[in-house]
Amino acid sequence: MIKINPKEYFPSLQEFENDNVLEENNPIMPEELISRRDFLVRTGFGLSAMMLLSGCSRAPVREAIPFLEQPPEITPGTSLVYASVCPGCSAACGTLVKVRDGRPIKVEGNPDHPVSKGGLCAVGQASLLSLYDRQRLLEPKLDNVKSSWTNIEEKISGVLSKNNSEKEIWFICGEVPSPLEKHWIKKFLTKYDNTHLVCSDSHSTSAIADAYATTHGTAILPRYRFDKAEVIVSFDADFLGTWISPMEFTSGWASRRNPDAPEQFSHHTQFESRLSVTGAKADLRVPLDPFEIEQTIRWIAAKVLAETDGASLPSSNIPKRFEHEIAEVVDRLLHHRGKSLVVCGIQSVELQTLINAINYYLGNEGNTVDLSNRSYQQASDHDPIPQLTKNLSDNKVGAVFFFKANPVHDHPLGDKLSNLLKLSPLTVSFVEREDETSRRCSIEAAIPNSFETWNDSHPVETVAAINQPLLQRLGNTRSLPEILASLLAKEGDNYQQLRNYWKENVYPVAETAFNFENFWNQTVHDGYCSLQPEKDSGRFNAEALHSTSEVRHKKSAENKYYLTLYHKPTMPGSAHSYNPLLHELPDSISKVSWDNYACISPTLAKKLGVRNGSVLRIAKGEKQLSIPAYVLPGQHENVIAIALGYGTEASRRFTDIGPEWIEAKPTTGKNGFVGVNSASLIESRDGHLSYLIGDVSISTTMDTHPLASAQEYHFVDVPEHLVPPSGGRRPVVLDATLDDYQHHPEHLVKHPHMEGDNLWQDDHPYNGHHWALMVDLSLCTGCSGCVAGCHIENNVPVTGKDEVRRNRELSWLRIDRYFSKEPDGKLDIAFQPIMCHHCDHAPCETVCPVLATVHSEEGLNQQVYNRCVGTRYCANNCPYKMRRFNWFNYDQGTERERLLLNPDVTIRSRGIMEKCTFCVQRIEKVKIEAKREKREINDGEIQTACMQSCPSNAIVFGDMNDPDSQVSKMLKNPRRYKLLEELNVKPSVGYLAIIRNRRSNSATRDHHA
Amino acid sequence: MNSRILTIILAISIVFAAIAFLPRLGAMRLQAVDTGYQPEQPIHFSHRLHAGELNVDCLYCHAGAERSRMAGIPAANVCMNCHKFVPATIGAIRAEEKAAGEENRDVQPVVSPEIEKLYRALALDNNLVPDSSMTQQSIRWTQVHTIPDFVYFDHSAHVSKGVQCQTCHGAVETMEVVRQESTLSMGWCVNCHRSANEAGIQGSVVAAPLDCSACHY
């Protein structure tokens, strides 16, 4: 009989490596200046007097002010939902925005959207903060002084009319502009000669477009179909995290990860140099340095071409230690022709050309690589800044326009550019809030937030979407098309402009039987429309392969390292660094919030003698950077990884974001910012921004910069002195190979026998509903969308770095990350979202002295805020460590920022315990609706905020008393298990074990034995 | 010894403070559980006249009660549905007609002083013509029934189950000025839920929740 041993998963590195060297200094609480008893004695009198006097105040007289003329669609107290487009990044996912009493309060994914299919990442969830943000620019500025639009327009047209045709006009977009915006930019620029329009996303994919220009004759970005791919091979492409369209790709990838339909189950190989969330979910993860990755791509391309076409490409060596695995990858690809997908995230035209060849010869074009339905997400032109700086210093530039671009911060030549910008007679930045670039421009044109304007998007060839405004503009702002139209002396507000543009350009190619009026109404209602696909997308030209022989990455010299610059899934660029929620969200892999850091391997850390928080100096040529280290297994030992998008001026404001008290420490570092700007290390080569840099040297310093990690505490684990004889480490994460699961599903989960061990009586039947929540750990990518969604739905405040370091963050939902070692030494990573488990035998309830936490008839563990006196006994008794205490009255922002708060959820004050409620406000809303309509509640009708935001549908909420509900079916799945089931607390939250597409573990174990 | 003196001084000061506040205790009211609270409203609107004599349905004006958490105060345009045609009492209009006939002059528009306030809020003159010299002003009613903090109450859940408005709000159709009749305290809510579960509402069986999370979240 096959025996499957539960693998050991470790929550932190020091346990994983069994090494205390790496242990970080936790903040040490100072000795009390005054004893608790003394304190009570001295304040007792004062308090009693104050309580008596302050209790004698009158209840406030409240006013009720109705509308004078109530719009027919509005009923006070109810919400309206509008379809729109996520402003977070150029992936342009479809959203549904909940508007309550005229103010948007929640953004969710639009389940009907054909591209994003209902998922919305943390960035999209948190994008609403940008609307109410205190630092928004609400008026245009001329030479750093508030000005009027008339003055701004006069200045722009004045300078441009004097501009002779010799001087160049540059228009630089930092993100793919919408079709409407692009239309007006082009219209504006045609008026002048010698113009340059360049669009370059903050995370450029220009090499892919260039590669298609070489192989197919057209510079396009194809739409990758992970939902059709049975075999996925990715080279450093973090497609579940940040690459091109992560929500779309996650939903596609997840559709083929159901182990109960094994014939559909995909195989995913990830070659990568850092540890990404995509690598964490791969069936086979091969950590290689950039040089080895390049060798591997060349080797695989040569093999595939030799097998399919007979053409010969110069082969190369592959790393000896992975020879066997790489050969298997090639076999697998050849066995799945037309059903495989090879992607590469490296900014190198040669390598991307080889990837195109592999996909072409495997027959993937037209199947998993859709060229007729091209993507416009993250589409990027060549890097314009080197040419711009050169022309600026040659005095050849007449005007520079920046639109959502911040090259002074984001570009390696930023410093140079910042000094040269004054040489241009006109510098204009169209911005929502001031940034490094706009501060150096003579005109800062305040544009409205995306929640305030009509706009459109065109994520892929066949889908166009409409962004609709949800409230009146908060300031004196004008959208880019409005400004440009006004400069061209054309009339028309935002709405008319969009309608006219759609009538002329979109409606003719739309797939619709309606007339324009109906088509428009339908599209505004749905949020998107379908367009006809492109007819011709070019043919593969084998000649192009001859140019790919040159080796790009050199082997790094002795004591030199590779540096890879990446974006965190929760911080996709400097444009988001104003957002406190995104800073507070722990990174999916490192679990560090409020900083960026240099990820290094444990081997390198030992070699350098550093631990988490030791400041390293990273140098490439003359450029250098001081940044704290973070030790991360799974990282290749020659590779350092640093996140981009940090160290912005916008993050200065977070210095005192935390509660005000005597021991508060600033959230920002010594430089005054959150994190360090690493953009200076990007290399700009042949018009492409390269995020992989070779020949980097590291030196250590005596400095330390403490990091706030949310994984080094809240262990679901037994302290050493309490370990039962049966062993200490409990199987909190279960996993198995697909092979084992298919043949012996019954061995996967051993459910403990509970008879005779029952501390609690089963005396409370659940006759009506019994709510339950299941998480499929196979599908959870750790993207943290659920955490952000929970924060916003439930008014969970941001606490700041110092509070996170004191283990006092308030997040109701956390995602634990575990490391584990395969028998062959390979690293496995598991993510486990943990929220309140709503135990039927809840240990927290038995210890509450004031009955502030009690059980409901529907299985909810209720927390009654106005009964709670803050003893914190419940938090101590919670085996899942999922209760949060309000140590302070946390700042909910300025008056405008507080408009974001959900009116359906109480704001908790100091001294109150809080925790996940299963979004009881949503349960009650649906229950009341069903009552009103005299019907039963449908399965799936109640969606908790976390469930709604999950792009891979890993989280399912429902009624376990309903035998047909999805949650009941998941509870019968052989993969299901409850966390710490042996405690017999009967949690209502359950998990499905992780299944990886590998051969039987027992076989490999035998082999190694 | 020192602390003892301190205690005495503090005790005395508390007593003095209490005495100083005593006269104000009469005007004290606790939030929500304040039966008899009867604030003056900006317009003297008579529920006795509208809901009692004229028999206007409660839900005609408080339409939110059927589909929302809030019953809502009617918007001014709801008032205008009738008061476009009813500017004053019939007696006042007849009196003016009679007076005009006797004095042999044109009949002047008669607008009762309270309804005039409604017209002014909408920036209309007495002939219901928009007056450009005025701006529209919201009518700032004083809320009578306030729910304590930390509680979510939903009107629609109760109205759809057949609970009469008067069960909680009292016989509003007899009140000239609305006053709070019930305590709106938790015990009062829970008792009603319990008795509804036993006796049903208007003959039909109901399941009124007794869980904390039905109202507190």
Chai-1 contact restraints between the chains, C-beta under 6 A:
chainA,res_idxA,chainB,res_idxB,connection_type,confidence,min_distance_angstrom,max_distance_angstrom,comment,restraint_id
A,F45,B,L10,contact,1.0,0.0,6.0,A-B,restraint_1
A,A49,B,I14,contact,1.0,0.0,6.0,A-B,restraint_2
A,L53,B,A17,contact,1.0,0.0,6.0,A-B,restraint_3
A,C56,B,F21,contact,1.0,0.0,6.0,A-B,restraint_4
A,A59,B,R29,contact,1.0,0.0,6.0,A-B,restraint_5
A,A59,B,Q31,contact,1.0,0.0,6.0,A-B,restraint_6
A,R62,B,Q143,contact,1.0,0.0,6.0,A-B,restraint_7
A,R62,B,T146,contact,1.0,0.0,6.0,A-B,restraint_8
A,E63,B,R140,contact,1.0,0.0,6.0,A-B,restraint_9
A,A64,B,I73,contact,1.0,0.0,6.0,A-B,restraint_10
A,A64,B,W141,contact,1.0,0.0,6.0,A-B,restraint_11
A,A64,B,Q143,contact,1.0,0.0,6.0,A-B,restraint_12
A,I65,B,S138,contact,1.0,0.0,6.0,A-B,restraint_13
A,I65,B,R140,contact,1.0,0.0,6.0,A-B,restraint_14
A,P66,B,I73,contact,1.0,0.0,6.0,A-B,restraint_15
A,P66,B,A75,contact,1.0,0.0,6.0,A-B,restraint_16
A,F67,B,A75,contact,1.0,0.0,6.0,A-B,restraint_17
A,L68,B,A76,contact,1.0,0.0,6.0,A-B,restraint_18
A,L68,B,Q136,contact,1.0,0.0,6.0,A-B,restraint_19
A,E69,B,N77,contact,1.0,0.0,6.0,A-B,restraint_20
A,Q70,B,A75,contact,1.0,0.0,6.0,A-B,restraint_21
A,T75,B,G64,contact,1.0,0.0,6.0,A-B,restraint_22
A,T75,B,R67,contact,1.0,0.0,6.0,A-B,restraint_23
A,T75,B,S68,contact,1.0,0.0,6.0,A-B,restraint_24
A,P76,B,M70,contact,1.0,0.0,6.0,A-B,restraint_25
A,P76,B,G72,contact,1.0,0.0,6.0,A-B,restraint_26
A,G77,B,S68,contact,1.0,0.0,6.0,A-B,restraint_27
A,G77,B,R69,contact,1.0,0.0,6.0,A-B,restraint_28
A,G77,B,M70,contact,1.0,0.0,6.0,A-B,restraint_29
A,T78,B,S68,contact,1.0,0.0,6.0,A-B,restraint_30
A,S856,B,D211,contact,1.0,0.0,6.0,A-B,restraint_31
A,S856,B,S213,contact,1.0,0.0,6.0,A-B,restraint_32
A,E857,B,D211,contact,1.0,0.0,6.0,A-B,restraint_33
A,L860,B,S213,contact,1.0,0.0,6.0,A-B,restraint_34
A,Q862,B,C212,contact,1.0,0.0,6.0,A-B,restraint_35
A,Q862,B,S213,contact,1.0,0.0,6.0,A-B,restraint_36
A,V864,B,C212,contact,1.0,0.0,6.0,A-B,restraint_37
A,V864,B,H216,contact,1.0,0.0,6.0,A-B,restraint_38
A,Y865,B,F150,contact,1.0,0.0,6.0,A-B,restraint_39
A,N866,B,F150,contact,1.0,0.0,6.0,A-B,restraint_40
A,T906,B,F150,contact,1.0,0.0,6.0,A-B,restraint_41
A,T917,B,Y217,contact,1.0,0.0,6.0,A-B,restraint_42
A,V920,B,S213,contact,1.0,0.0,6.0,A-B,restraint_43
A,V920,B,Y217,contact,1.0,0.0,6.0,A-B,restraint_44
A,Q921,B,Y217,contact,1.0,0.0,6.0,A-B,restraint_45
A,I928,B,D154,contact,1.0,0.0,6.0,A-B,restraint_46
A,I928,B,A157,contact,1.0,0.0,6.0,A-B,restraint_47
A,K931,B,A157,contact,1.0,0.0,6.0,A-B,restraint_48
A,R932,B,S156,contact,1.0,0.0,6.0,A-B,restraint_49
A,R932,B,S160,contact,1.0,0.0,6.0,A-B,restraint_50
